[in-house]
């Protein structure tokens, strides 16, 4: 093989259709735009236009507020953590952190941290270092003999 012999596979590239280049081209005259009207012209952006009627997206009220610096936490139930312990994916001796939960496959991405929720039953004695925990989760963890250390400025709720 030589450099001057290298070329694309047959059919891998296709020539661009040049519109408006005569009737014989198959895309002449109107250039595939149909006949007359506003959409046949250049520089038209209709999108949500409804013939002069107030468009739906402007008729509906604006609601809510998206906090620009909102933190996005993974929410994990204590029952799910117990399943991971029983499956041997979480070590009971080591503290449970975002990194250990990602490594165990309990959460897929670290995001901004983890909040523990209280659904399910926890039998293993674990120490948690997480960004948040519900009251029921803290009760379940302490009942099993574990402890919870909150990181960051996320309050219990």
N, C-alpha and C positions, 0 to 999 in steps of 0.2 A: 504494500500500500504506500502510495506517495501522497504528499500534501496536495498536489494538484489534481488528485483523483478523488478526494473527499467531497461528497455531496450528500444532501438530505435524502431520506428514503422517498421513493416514488409516491406521490400523493400526499406527502406530509405538509406541503405548503400550497396555498391556493392564492391566485392573483386576486387583488381587490377589484370589486365591481365598480367601474367608473360610471356614475349615473349622469344623465343629461348629455350624452354624447351622440345623439342622433337616433332616429327611429330604428335603424338596423341593429343597434346594440341590444335591443330588448329592454333597456331601461332609459329610453330617450324621452323627449318631450316633457312629461310631468315628473320624470325621475323617481317613479315609485311612490309619489306622494298622493296619488288620486287626482281629483279634478277640483280646481278652484278652492275657495273658502279660506278661512283663517289658518287652518292647519297646513295648507299647501304653501303658505308663505314662510319665509325664513325669520328666525328670531322670535318664535312664538313659544311661550311656556304657559300652558293652560292648567295642567295638573288639577287643582281643586276648583276650577272655574265651573259654575253652574248656570251659565247663561244670564248673568247679571244678578241672579238671586244670591242672597248672602250664603256663602258656602257653609257646609255642615261644620267644618272644623272651626269656623268663627262664630257659629250660632251657639255652640256648646260652651258652658262656663268653664273657666280655668279652675282647677282644684289642686290643693295640696302644695307641697314645697319639697324640693329635692335638696337635702343638706349637702353642700359641696364637700365637706370634710367628714362625712359619715363613715363610721368604721363598720366593716362587713365581717361578722364573726361566723364561724362554723358552729352549728348547734348540734350537740351530741347528747343523746339520752344515756343515763347510767346503765340501762339495760343493754344497750349496744356495746358499752365498754366491758360489761360482764361477759358478753358473748366473745369478745376479742381475748379476754383473759382465759376463758375456758378453751378457746381454740389454740392457745399458746402463742398468740401474736403479741401480747403485751406482757412485759416483765413486771411482776408484783413488787420487786425490790426497788426498781428505778422509779423516779417520779414521773407522773403522766404529764407530758407537755404537748404542745402543738406538733413538734418534730416527731415524738414517739407515736402519736396518733396517725400522722401521715405515713410513717414507716410501717405501722401495723395495718394500714389500709382502712382505718375507721373513717378518716376524712380524706378527700382526694387532693385538696389544695390547702396550704397553710392560711391563706387570706390574711386578715388582720389579727387573728387569734381564735380561741375556742371558748364557747359558753356551754357549760354542762347543765342539762335539764333533767328533771327528776322522774321521767317516765321509766318504769321497769324496776328491777330489783338488783341491788349490788351486794354481793357476798364477799368479794375480795377486799382486803385491806390495802388501800392505795393512797398515795399522797399525790395530790393534784397541784400543778402550777399552771393555772389558766387565767384568762382575761375576764371571765364572768361565770357565775353559777347561780341558779335559782335557789330559793329557800328550801324547797323540797329536795333538791339535789344535794345541798349541803347537809341536810338532815340525814339523807340516805347514806352519804359518804361517812359521816361521823358515827352513825349507827353501826356501820360495818367496821369501825375502828380506824378509819382513814382520816386525812386532813386536807384542807383546801387552802391554798395560798393564791390570792388574787393579784394579778399583774396589771399594770397600767391604771388608767383612771376610769374603768368601767365599774359602775356601781352595781350592787346586788339588786335584783328585781325579779 
